[in-house]
Amino acid sequence: MENSIKSVLLIMLSIILFSCSKTEEMKEISAREILGNPEYLAISYGGYRENTRDIQPTMEELKEDMKILNAMGIKVLRTYNTKLKQTSNLLEAISQLKKEDSNFEMYVMLGVWIDCKNAWTDHPNHDLEDEVANTGEIERAIEMTTKYPDIVKIIAVGNEAMVHWASSYFVSPNVILKWVNHLQKLKKSGKLPSDLWITSSDNFASWGGGDDSYHTEDLTKLLKAVDYISLHTYPFHDTHYNPDFWKVPEYEENLTSIEQSDLAMLRAKEYAISQYTAAANYIKSVGISKPVHIGETGWASEAGTTFQGSTGSGAADEYKAKLYYDHMRAWTNESGIACFYFEAFDENWKDAQNPLGSENHFGLITIDGKAKYTLWDLVDNGVFKGLTRNGKPITKTYEGNTDLLLENILEIPLAGDSKN
């Protein structure tokens, strides 16, 4: 009898200890602890499978994607707007997965889209904002954060909303500042979680790393107001727009296309680091000390025959895309920098009229569930075993034929070549 009592007590004690350990393991975590932590890899996410965003991903499709990303070690997602149902459905999908599996862990950087007045028309007014649309975006973000405080850890006010080449919709920093201050006040009043981080996600130039036109008093105020800086850098685009770093120098001309690509991608990594450093140095120069994380960077695997494609800079192929991903993950993980890599899955709506356009091909996985070269090792290691996209198992592009993939490496123009 005494032994039976002891056995029961030991079992109860084990249950209590196990429960305590699980509670400790799944304790509430903040953006400060997540960002820059290599155990919390980040990625930009859109789950659209069609040529239009009028067709929203279903709850089951969102859950499929979350399971795939979770298997890859991704634990932080970035979204872009609150108006479309994908975002609210995504939060609910994550919430349901957490209830189904107490070990499932996924957090969100909630994007708020910001537009100027008359955005996306022939006469955008960059001095004023679209107050109705922007207010709606902010109000929905507040509602979602309040409903899912265990999932939403960051709100980003605007996506490339200050950079001047976003000519259809950009606003001045004071518009972003207005909304950042609004959210910060709600944090102080207790209406939003106190450890929620507020930022804006924008091009490195917008954060002071570009020309002097961005160096304004309002930018300094914004830098003081945000909890951290979310910075974008895209060497991929600049292989066309600013190709000096990219072209094959004379002393590399006799190398193979693979060797030339290897060296070009090292230069691309250094180019990204230089843009990051330029912004970080400017921020320090105005007396501000804030974390700087990467809100977007990526490399397309296809670009057709123009710009970064076969008749342009020759940047867009799966071999180079893998090198860039590996370089950026290694650098940011070693440096304690979060990197919201762009992006998880291909999305055709971005350039629906041009199927081969680069904007459709930034994903690590194709729409029909083929893992690009970047992820082939994960397929080999059984990471995706039992997981599907659109009901189909995750397989490799090129049917896993490395020789065929290498045959499709695009030629990079020579430094003395007039092309590009």
Residue pairs with C-beta under 8 A, 6 or more apart in sequence:
22 102
26 102
26 103
26 105
28 150
29 107
29 153
30 153
30 195
30 197
31 153
31 154
31 195
31 196
31 197
31 227
31 228
32 195
32 197
34 40
34 75
34 76
34 107
34 153
34 338
35 42
35 76
35 154
35 197
35 228
35 291
35 293
35 338
36 291
36 293
36 336
36 337
36 338
37 336
37 338
38 333
39 75
40 75
40 76
40 107
40 338
41 72
41 73
41 74
41 75
41 76
41 329
41 339
42 74
42 75
42 76
42 77
42 78
42 109
42 338
42 339
42 340
42 341
43 69
43 74
43 76
43 77
43 78
43 340
43 341
43 342
43 343
43 344
43 364
44 77
44 78
44 80
44 296
44 298
44 340
44 341
44 342
44 343
44 344
45 65
45 69
45 77
45 78
45 79
45 90
45 343
45 344
45 345
46 79
46 80
46 86
46 343
46 344
46 345
46 347
47 57
47 61
47 62
47 65
47 86
47 90
47 345
48 55
48 56
48 57
48 86
48 347
48 348
48 349
49 55
49 57
49 61
49 367
49 390
50 348
50 349
51 348
51 349
51 352
52 349
52 352
53 84
53 86
53 349
56 84
56 85
56 86
56 89
57 65
57 86
57 89
59 89
59 92
59 93
59 96
61 390
62 86
62 89
62 90
62 93
63 93
63 96
63 97
64 387
64 388
64 389
64 390
65 344
65 345
65 389
66 93
66 94
66 97
66 106
67 97
67 387
68 365
68 384
68 387
68 389
68 394
69 77
69 106
69 344
70 104
70 105
70 106
71 378
71 383
71 384
71 387
72 375
72 378
72 383
74 106
74 344
75 105
75 106
75 107
76 106
76 107
76 108
76 109
76 153
76 338
76 340
77 90
77 106
77 107
77 108
77 109
77 344
78 108
78 109
78 111
78 156
78 201
78 295
78 296
78 340
79 86
79 87
79 90
79 108
79 109
79 110
79 111
80 87
80 111
80 113
80 159
81 87
81 111
81 112
81 113
81 137
82 88
82 110
82 111
82 112
82 113
82 136
82 137
82 140
82 141
82 144
83 113
83 133
83 136
83 137
83 140
87 110
87 111
87 144
88 140
88 144
90 108
91 108
91 144
91 147
91 148
91 151
91 152
94 104
94 106
94 108
94 148
94 151
95 148
95 151
97 104
97 106
98 104
98 105
98 106
98 150
98 151
106 151
107 151
107 152
107 153
108 148
108 151
108 152
108 153
108 154
109 153
109 154
109 155
109 156
109 201
109 230
109 295
109 340
110 141
110 144
110 145
110 152
110 154
110 155
110 156
111 156
111 159
111 201
112 134
112 137
112 138
112 141
112 155
112 156
112 157
112 158
112 179
113 133
113 137
113 158
113 159
113 161
114 129
114 134
114 137
114 157
114 158
114 159
114 161
114 169
114 171
114 175
114 176
114 179
115 129
115 130
115 133
115 134
115 161
115 169
115 171
116 124
116 125
116 126
116 127
116 128
116 129
116 130
116 169
116 170
116 171
116 175
117 124
117 125
117 127
117 128
117 129
117 130
117 131
118 124
118 125
118 130
119 130
119 168
119 169
120 168
120 169
124 167
124 168
124 169
126 170
126 171
126 172
127 172
129 171
129 175
134 175
134 179
138 157
138 179
138 182
138 183
141 155
141 183
142 183
142 186
142 191
142 192
144 152
145 152
145 155
145 192
145 193
145 196
146 191
146 192
149 193
149 196
152 196
153 195
153 196
153 197
154 196
154 197
154 198
154 199
155 183
155 196
155 197
155 198
155 199
156 199
156 200
156 201
156 230
156 295
157 176
157 179
157 180
157 183
157 198
157 199
157 200
158 171
158 176
158 179
158 200
158 201
158 202
159 201
159 202
160 166
160 170
160 201
160 202
160 203
160 206
160 232
161 169
161 170
161 171
161 175
161 176
161 200
161 202
162 170
162 171
162 172
162 173
162 176
162 200
162 202
162 203
162 206
162 214
163 170
163 202
163 203
163 205
163 206
164 170
164 213
165 203
172 218
173 206
173 216
173 218
173 219
173 221
173 222
174 218
174 221
176 200
176 222
177 218
177 221
177 222
177 225
180 198
180 199
180 200
180 222
180 225
180 226
181 225
183 192
183 196
183 198
184 198
184 225
186 192
187 193
187 194
187 196
187 198
188 194
197 227
197 228
198 225
198 226
198 227
199 226
199 227
199 228
199 229
199 230
199 295
200 222
200 226
200 230
201 230
201 231
201 232
201 295
201 296
202 230
202 231
202 232
202 295
203 210
203 231
203 232
203 233
204 210
204 231
204 232
204 233
204 275
204 276
204 278
204 279
205 211
205 214
205 279
206 214
206 219
207 214
207 219
207 223
207 229
207 231
207 279
207 282
207 283
207 292
208 214
208 215
208 219
208 223
208 278
208 279
208 282
208 283
208 285
208 286
209 231
209 275
209 276
209 277
209 278
209 279
209 280
209 281
209 282
210 278
215 282
220 286
220 288
223 229
223 283
223 286
223 288
223 290
224 288
226 290
227 290
228 290
228 291
228 292
228 293
229 279
229 283
229 290
229 291
229 292
229 293
230 293
230 294
230 295
230 340
231 275
231 276
231 279
231 292
231 293
231 294
231 295
232 294
232 295
232 296
232 297
233 271
233 272
233 275
233 276
233 294
233 296
233 297
234 296
234 297
234 298
235 245
235 246
235 268
235 269
235 271
235 272
235 297
235 299
235 324
236 268
236 298
236 299
236 300
236 308
236 315
236 316
236 324
236 358
237 308
238 245
238 246
238 271
239 246
239 268
239 308
239 312
239 313
239 314
239 315
239 420
240 307
240 308
240 312
240 313
240 315
240 420
243 313
243 413
243 420
245 267
245 268
245 270
245 271
246 264
246 267
246 268
246 313
246 315
246 412
247 412
247 413
247 414
247 415
247 417
247 420
248 255
248 260
248 264
248 412
248 413
248 414
248 415
249 415
250 414
250 415
250 416
252 259
252 260
252 263
253 414
255 263
257 409
257 411
257 412
258 319
258 406
258 409
260 412
261 319
261 320
261 323
261 409
261 412
262 323
264 320
264 412
265 320
265 323
265 324
265 327
266 327
268 299
268 324
268 327
269 324
269 327
269 328
269 331
272 297
272 328
273 331
276 292
276 294
276 337
279 292
280 292
283 289
283 290
283 292
292 337
293 337
293 338
293 339
293 340
294 328
294 332
294 337
294 338
294 339
294 340
295 340
296 340
296 342
297 328
297 339
297 341
297 342
298 324
298 341
298 342
298 343
298 362
299 315
299 316
299 320
299 321
299 324
299 325
299 362
300 308
300 315
300 316
300 321
300 358
300 359
300 361
300 362
301 316
301 317
301 318
301 321
301 361
301 362
301 372
301 373
302 309
302 316
302 317
302 356
302 358
302 360
302 361
303 309
303 312
303 315
303 316
303 356
303 357
303 358
303 361
304 310
304 354
304 356
304 357
304 358
305 311
305 312
305 356
306 312
307 313
307 358
308 314
308 315
308 316
308 358
309 316
309 356
309 358
309 410
310 410
310 411
311 419
312 419
312 420
313 412
313 413
313 420
314 410
314 411
314 412
314 413
314 420
315 410
315 412
316 358
316 361
316 410
317 408
317 409
317 410
318 372
318 373
318 374
318 397
318 398
318 405
318 408
319 373
319 405
319 406
319 408
319 409
320 409
320 410
321 372
321 373
321 374
322 372
322 373
322 374
325 341
325 364
325 374
326 374
328 339
328 341
329 339
329 341
331 337
332 338
332 339
341 364
342 362
343 362
343 363
343 364
344 363
344 364
344 365
345 363
345 364
345 365
345 366
345 367
345 389
346 360
346 361
346 362
346 363
346 365
346 366
346 367
347 360
347 363
347 367
348 355
348 360
348 367
350 357
350 359
350 360
351 357
351 358
351 359
351 360
354 360
363 372
364 371
364 372
364 374
364 375
365 371
365 372
365 375
365 389
365 394
366 372
366 397
367 390
368 389
368 390
368 392
369 388
369 389
369 390
369 392
369 393
369 394
369 395
370 394
370 395
370 396
370 397
371 378
371 379
371 384
371 394
371 395
371 396
371 397
372 397
373 397
373 398
373 405
376 396
376 400
378 384
379 394
379 395
379 396
379 400
384 393
384 394
387 393
387 394
388 394
397 405
398 404
398 405
398 408
413 419
413 420
